[in-house]
Every structure is written in C-alpha cells, then in structure tokens.
Amino acid sequence: TGFAFMYQYLLDQNNTLISVKRSPNTIEFSNRNFILANTETTIVAGSSGAIYNKDFVWQKNIANEIVGYLESIFDPEDKFIYSIGRSTNFVFKFEHKPGYKFIEKIKIRINPTRIFAYNGHIFAIGNLVDPNTGISSVLLERVKL
C-alpha cells in the first residue's frame, strides 16, 4: 500500500513505444482498493474511492457518499460503478460518466465485504448472522439490478 505516480504507456502493434503519460499527482494504491475500467481508462483507487479520468485527473471521492467505503467495481459494459461500504446492506450505484452521479442504493440481504462482476451479473460476498442462533455464515448473493 502507499502512494505513487501512475504511468500510462501507449504501444503500437509491434510493441514500439508511442507515448508515456504520468499522473500529475500521486495516486493511492492498495491491494483491495484499486480498479481499472474494462474498456475505458477510468480508475477508482484508494481508501476514499477516488475516481480519476483518463488523464489521471481527480474527479470525485465515492467515500463522501458511502459511510465506511470498502471497494468498487465497474459493470461489464462500463456504464456504472458499483460500490460497497462497511456495515451496510446496500450496493451503491453510480453513473460511469463525468459527474459520477449517484443513482441508487440496492438492498441486499448480507453485509458485503467484497463485490465482483461475473458472467454479466454483479455479486456480493458477505456475512449473514442468524439472529436465533448467533451463527455467522459467509454467503454469496447475486445483486438484483
């Protein structure tokens, strides 16, 4: 974990270097809090969920809208950003375009600790505690979009 400059290398079909672009400021990197869009060059990084555009210019901190921000993912088509926070049973949906407007909170049964996309769907992994027995289970839940 830490802060570092990010570099973007543009190569041609023969792997010849065409250009190099460096971020104007350092970007926070951590093992669980960095994601690059599938087809766009948008980045969400760090414990604040900082969104950077293709020129590495800061756009927004998702953590300002999600208490206990944990992580984000892009949907497979790069139209939306889905995020989770600690101690909430919601997946938060944002537009993936300038402004990164909050769209909705999607209620789920579990308290998510991870989120991922697979086969065109969004899934959350988290804990569910049985109030009768106190037994905690780790569950996988498909988020109904």
N, C-alpha and C positions, 0 to 999 in steps of 0.2 A: 504494500500500500504506500501511497505517497503522491506527490505532485511532480509532474514532468511536462515537458513540451511534447506536443504530438506533431508528427511529420506525415505528410501525405505525398506519396511518390506516384507519378504518372509514367507508365511504361507503355511502349508500343508493342505490337505483336511479336517482335524479336527480342523483347525484354531490354530494349535500349531506353535509358532514362530520358524522359522528355522534360519533366519539371519536378521540382520539390517545393512543397509549401509547408511552412512551420506555423504552428498556432501562435498568435500574438502574446498569449499568456500561458502559464502552466495550467494543466487540467488535472483534477484529482482522479487517480486511478485506484481501484481496489479490486480484489478478486471477484466480489459478487456485485459490484455496483458500476459496471461498465457495459454498455451495449451499443452496437452499431446497427443502423437500419439495414434491412435486407437489400434494398436496391438504391436507396437514397444515401446521402452522406451525412445524415443527421446522427448525432451522438448524444446519448444520455449517460452521464458519468458522475461518480462520487456519491457521498452520503446525502447530498442535498438534491440529487436527481437533476443536476444542471444539464439543460439542453443546449447544445451547440449546433450551429448550422454548418453548411459545407465549407465555410471559410473559417471555422473554429471560433466564431463569434458567439458569445453567450447570449441566450435568448430568454431563458426562464429557469427558475428553480421549482421543481414539482413539489418539493418538501414544504413549500409555503402553503400548499393546498391540501397536503396529506400529513396528518399527525403521525410521527414515528415512521416516516418514509423508509421503505426497505429496498425495493427494486422496481424496475420497469422492463417491459418488452415491447417490441413492435409487432403488430399483427402481420401475417404472412404477406399481405398486399401493401404494407407500409402506409395504410390510410389512418391508423390510430396508434396511440401509445396506451398501453395498459399498465397500471402501477398498483402496488400494494403498500400498506403500512402496518406497523405493529398494532396488535390489539384491536383490529377492526375486522369485521366480517364483510368487507366490501372490496371489489376491484374497481379502481377508478379509471375512467376512460377519457382520453384527451385527443383532440384533433392532431394529426401529424401534418401541420402546415403552419406557416408563420402566425404567431399569436398563441399557438398551442392551447386553444380554448378548452376548458373543462366541459365535458359533455354530460356525463352521468356517473352515478355510483351504482354498481351492480352487486346486489345482495347475494352472498354465498353462505353455505352452512358452516364452513370451517373458518378458523382464524389462520389465514395464509402466511406461510413463511417463504415460499418460493412460487414463482409463476413462470409458465413457459408455453410456447406455441408448438403444436404437433398436428400434422395432417389437417391443417385448416381450422383447428379448434384451439381455444385458449384453456389451459388447465392450471389449477392451483393445488399446491401441496400444503397441508397444514394439520393442525391438531384439532381434535374434537373430544371434549370431555363429557362423559356420561354423568349427568347430574345425580343419578341414583346411586351409582357405584363409585364415582370419582375416578374411574379408569379412563386414561387418556389414550387415544388411538391416532396414528398418523394416517391421514386419508388423502386420496387424490380425487379432486372434484372438477368436472368439466364446467366451465363458466358458460352460462346460458346468455348468449349475446342477443 
